[in-house]
């Protein structure tokens, strides 16, 4: 069963205007999957990673980013894995308790650590972003995708140069698979 949320790449860009600032290729009327494949074939892998993050529903985007970070990182030291583990716990059980736990790990983490961004991706999957006595602001829909994208792309520089393209290509393929069939 397809998990595609958008009929065309243009529809994705329309739903998330910030994507046009992050992707060097303009949207087309192609299906998002065909658009992703074209980006990947043209070796525009960071752009394809961005499209994957925004194309997938929130839970799938977090799961995808966790898998990419694992694949790009290799062995992850246990003392650096808290954000990854919190994000994965939310994917396995996407309730508010796990979302809040991931948000807590993410807000206490280092901004340069991709695992922090994984936790934030899960933490920003719903709920309230800001609450005051007069107003509550829900988490904007783009926040999970933004954090998932950052998690993957901040992991890339830590990968040996000769392995980067192949691993990013594999991440894009996994994103396409999730978009087509879901978790």
C-alpha positions in Angstrom: 0.0 0.0 0.0 1.4 3.4 -1.0 2.3 5.9 1.7 2.6 8.8 -0.7 1.1 12.0 0.7 1.6 14.0 -2.5 0.6 13.3 -6.1 3.5 15.4 -7.6 6.8 16.9 -6.5 5.1 20.3 -7.0 2.5 19.4 -4.4 5.2 18.6 -1.9 6.9 21.9 -2.6 3.6 23.7 -2.3 2.9 22.1 1.1 6.4 22.8 2.4 7.6 26.1 0.9 10.9 25.8 2.8 11.9 22.9 0.6 12.5 25.2 -2.3 15.2 26.9 -0.3 16.9 23.6 0.5 16.7 21.9 -2.9 18.6 23.2 -5.9 16.2 21.6 -8.4 12.8 23.2 -9.0 9.7 21.1 -8.5 8.1 19.2 -11.4 4.8 17.5 -12.1 6.5 14.2 -11.8 5.4 11.8 -9.0 7.6 12.4 -5.9 9.1 8.9 -6.4 10.1 9.7 -10.0 11.4 13.1 -8.8 13.5 11.4 -6.1 14.9 8.9 -8.6 15.8 11.7 -11.0 17.7 13.6 -8.2 19.5 10.4 -7.2 20.4 9.6 -10.8 21.8 13.1 -11.2 23.9 12.5 -8.0 22.0 15.3 -6.2 21.9 13.1 -3.1 21.5 15.9 -0.4 18.5 17.2 -2.4 17.1 13.7 -2.6 17.6 13.3 1.2 15.6 16.5 1.7 12.8 15.3 -0.4 12.6 12.0 1.4 12.4 13.7 4.8 9.5 15.9 3.7 7.7 13.2 1.6 7.4 10.6 4.3 4.7 10.8 7.1 6.2 11.7 10.4 6.7 8.3 11.9 8.2 6.9 8.7 10.5 10.0 8.4 11.8 9.4 11.9 12.3 5.6 11.2 14.0 6.4 7.9 16.3 9.0 9.5 17.2 6.5 12.3 18.1 3.9 9.7 20.2 6.3 7.7 22.1 7.6 10.7 22.8 4.0 11.7 24.0 3.1 8.2 26.1 6.2 7.9 27.6 6.0 11.4 28.6 2.4 11.7 29.2 1.5 15.3 27.6 4.1 17.6 29.1 4.4 21.1 26.4 3.7 23.7 27.1 7.1 25.4 26.2 8.9 22.1 23.1 6.9 21.2 20.5 8.3 23.6 18.8 10.4 20.9 18.7 7.5 18.5 17.3 5.2 21.1 14.6 7.7 22.1 13.6 8.3 18.5 13.4 4.5 17.9 11.3 4.0 21.1 8.8 6.6 19.8 8.6 4.9 16.4 7.9 1.5 18.1 5.3 3.1 20.3 4.3 6.5 19.0 2.5 7.8 22.1 2.9 11.1 23.9 5.0 9.5 26.7 7.7 8.4 24.2 7.4 11.7 22.2 8.0 13.7 25.4 10.9 11.5 26.4 12.5 12.0 22.9 11.9 15.7 23.1 13.6 15.9 26.5 16.6 14.0 25.2 16.7 16.2 22.1 16.5 19.5 23.9 19.3 18.5 26.2 21.5 17.2 23.4 24.3 18.8 21.5 23.3 20.6 18.3 26.2 19.1 16.4 25.2 15.5 17.3 22.9 13.8 14.6 21.4 11.7 17.4 20.1 14.9 19.0 18.3 15.7 15.8 16.8 12.2 15.7 15.3 12.8 19.1 14.0 16.2 18.1 12.4 14.7 15.0 10.4 12.3 17.2 9.8 15.0 19.8 8.5 17.4 17.3 6.1 14.9 15.8 3.1 16.4 17.5 2.0 18.1 20.7 2.5 21.6 21.8 5.6 23.6 20.9 4.9 26.7 23.1 2.4 27.1 25.8 1.5 30.3 27.7 -1.4 31.4 29.8 -3.1 33.0 26.7 -2.1 30.7 23.9 -0.8 27.3 22.9 1.1 26.8 19.7 1.1 23.3 18.1 4.3 21.9 16.6 4.3 22.9 13.0 4.1 19.9 10.6 7.5 20.6 9.0 9.5 20.3 12.2 9.8 16.5 12.1 11.0 16.5 8.5 13.4 19.4 9.2 15.0 17.5 12.1 15.2 14.2 10.2 16.9 15.9 7.3 19.4 17.6 9.6 20.1 14.3 11.3 21.0 12.6 8.1 22.9 15.4 6.5 25.0 16.1 9.6 26.0 12.5 9.7 27.4 12.6 6.1 30.6 14.6 6.8 31.6 11.9 9.3 31.6 9.2 6.7 34.6 8.4 4.6 34.4 10.3 1.3 34.5 7.2 -0.9 31.5 5.8 1.0 29.3 8.9 1.2 27.6 8.7 -2.2 26.9 5.0 -2.0 25.5 5.3 1.5 23.3 8.3 0.7 22.0 6.6 -2.4 21.0 3.7 -0.2 19.3 6.1 2.2 17.3 7.5 -0.7 16.3 4.0 -1.8 15.2 3.2 1.7 13.1 6.4 1.7 11.5 5.4 -1.6 10.7 2.0 -0.2 9.1 3.5 2.9 7.1 5.9 0.8 5.8 3.1 -1.4 5.0 0.5 1.2 5.2 2.1 4.7 6.5 0.6 7.9 
